[in-house]
Amino acid sequence: SSDTLHPRDIDAFWLQRELNKYYADAEASRSKSEEVQEILKSANDERELENKLMLLLGHDKFSFIRLLRKNRNMVLYCTLLATAQSSKEKKEIEAKMEADPDLAQILHALNETDKGDLI
């Protein structure tokens, strides 16, 4: 379904590209993507996450908000990895992911070879 993402789909600009579908202004997309990332990072639970995203993006973006809610950690951590400024920062993010079973799955999916993708 359209709610399914793969970690390798998400690069440094995935959020911005998705938001470009809704906002004509590239600067608006860029600043919204930073705000979305901050909400993904800081929301205490799914309800708060959804409420903050609704306030930021509006009810007309509900399907995108649902996608973000369902794939919160994947979007957040793949974006963090893709935007890491140094190999040290990247290693710290990877170490944090390895320590959490849900995040470790995302990391392993990112690092697995492409052999299964050609079927």
Steps between C-alpha positions, in 0.01 A plus 500: 500500500603862480558490877798270451844653482841339475788655693697540176219717358579766759798722432594845629236667281212249514289712737558811293409321175179367656410847626572649155187315386296726729692828499593692187771692682825304546594709803167415667562129434849525644393675819198268545727197457723629782195556721362154417835345589498684834147370573602144407789535743319664791137379511435287808246267343299437185216728604732796560684419178180501297365817666821695444525385139134595441563848641813543289384347172120518511222239483518482120837322537353222713622214280856636515470549877380138532803386297731696730330364812522142380865536395612751762827338604592399148451851362673662797802272525560455128488879465736544795743249350479660156564847640774404747781752466785265588579131519514541880145637506385222268660234722328647808161481327572142385604401854175641639306308234685174573403532867126510422339190342255700285768740381747216442255347250497828307879518505535141380251563218707802397821300497376179340605437144264563213469134405135476607390808312510361148226241535 
